[in-house]
Amino acid sequence: MAADVAVVFDCGATNLRVMAVDSRGQTLASASRRNKTAPQPQAASDEWRIWDVEEVWGKLAGACQEVCQQVDTTRIAAVTVTTFGADGAPVRSDGTLTYPIISWQGLRTQQLTAEIAELIDPWEIFEQTGYQIIYFNTLLRLMWLRQNAPEALQTADCWLMMPGILSMKLCGELSIDPTAAGTMMAMNMETRAWSAQMLDLAGLDESFFPDWVEPGGVIGTVHSQAAAETGLPEGTLVVAAGHDTQFAPYGSGMQPGEALLSSGTWEILLLRIEEFTPTRFAFEEGLLFECDALPDLWNPQLLMMGSGVLEWIRQQLFSSGEGPAESYEDMIAAARAIAPGADGVSLIPSFVADTGPTKKYNTAGTILGLTMNTTAAQIYRAGLEGLCFQMRSALEILQKATGFTAEGIRVVGGGARNDLWNQIRADVSGLPVVTTSQQEATVLGAALFALAGAGQFDSIQQAVGSIEMNETIYEPSVAAEEYASLYQRYMEIPPALQCYYEGRDTNESPG
């Protein structure tokens, strides 16, 4: 049988997964382990969080052993790696790290956000890199190392991002891809090349980084030690993937004219466009631009709270405290019986970094309209609606910032499995909402790039076109008109919050 299977190492912040996917998009085997940060030994603060690379690799290798025991390994054409963004480490050419992988969850670089804003106008940074100043930006970690552990940079041969570190474990080759590098706030986003001005802030230049390997490009082959540790056949092609966000569009069957909503604990709403458009409006509204997995495409996006809000409601209001919380199926059934508007209850989600569609409320999350008779089902319904209003606001911001006109919204991730939420999304946006039978869009997208890189397909477009997505489409219902009115009310500062804004600095939290 021909080699038609890709193995994907999917490194997330809470879960490490290895999956084997064939050229028809079918998952043949899967294994997972929990992931977590560790305190840095002998650190000045317990807020110094790191990823223990040997622990992460050991767990992924063990999961891969399980997967390889379940599939015919002669069918494995390639292996690839996808991970979260922003994190990386300085590395010697023999693969050893000169400093641990600083996690985005740590706070050691917080003070550098003000320092970098003094050195370069934040608008100029955005115009060049497509990134806002956020404390966990990779460039701030490079600056921190230059100031606090310069020997780590001096004794390293290069810097690798997390996908490159794990790919190195597989094949021994050094690599970096544009999707991972695009999360560093160190690239010229328009030219898809390093920014000399930004790197100079850390005393570095482009010689400190390996040559680009585009997603779908071959990095190397699995060496004997990695083969023994993972169960992968020695000589298997190691193909570049990269930052997980950029592969969901391809594994979801995203079409031209659609926005993609990746819905989990957090939600990312993104577009695929053919022009990098860093306008003042985009900057002020908190957009980020990242490199698409294909050259000459960009992914403007907004990050928002997602099902983390709903899980909080579940734990606080649908649990007796003596046993497990009610199932989401029961919660959905209860909320389905509530009319649009949740009987006057509204929920305003909190938003990351005080940017994006809900920033003007300047609160950490607000529930309005509570009475002595308010039920948990009404609050859950309000949560679904509030998240959908937030999504519509984000879409309007993205469209205004880019000139893109959305004709539909494609939803992937855990939130795509909630049919009531999907229907409210369609009603609030006034657009068709599409979900697919492919539950693992990011993994599937990475697998398709790996198989294209291994020659199974002539192009990534051919690879995507070969997969049966089995779509479900939620069209706007008769409730869409009522939601249009509710949305306008939502976008006004509620009277209950007006007192917080009279004579106050709008950057001051109401408390």
Secondary structure, 3 states (H helix, E strand, C coil): CCCCEEEEEEECCCEEEEEEEECCCCEEEEEEEECCCEECCCCCCCCCEEECHHHHHHHHHHHHHHHHHHCCHHHEEEEEEEECCCCEEEECCCCCECCCEECCCCCCCCCHHHHHHHHCCHHHHHHHHCCCCCCCCHHHHHHHHHHHCHHHHHCCCEEEEHHHHHHHHHHCCCCECHHHHCCCCCEECCCCEECHHHHHCCCCCHHHCCCECCCCCEEEECCHHHHHHHCCCCCCEEEEEEEHHHHHHHHHCCCCCEEEEEECCEEEEECCECCCCCCHHHHHCCCEEEECCCCCCEEEEEEEECHHHHHHHHHHHCCCCCCCCCCHHHHHHHHHCCCCCHHHCEEECCCHHHCCCCHHHCCCCEEECCCCCCCHHHHHHHHHHHHHHHHHHHHHHHHHHHCCCCCEEEEECHHHHCHHHHHHHHHHHCCCEEECCCCCHHHHHHHHHHHHHCCCCCCHHHHHHCCCCCCEEECCCCCHHHHHHHHHHHCCCCHHHHCCCCCCCCCCCCC
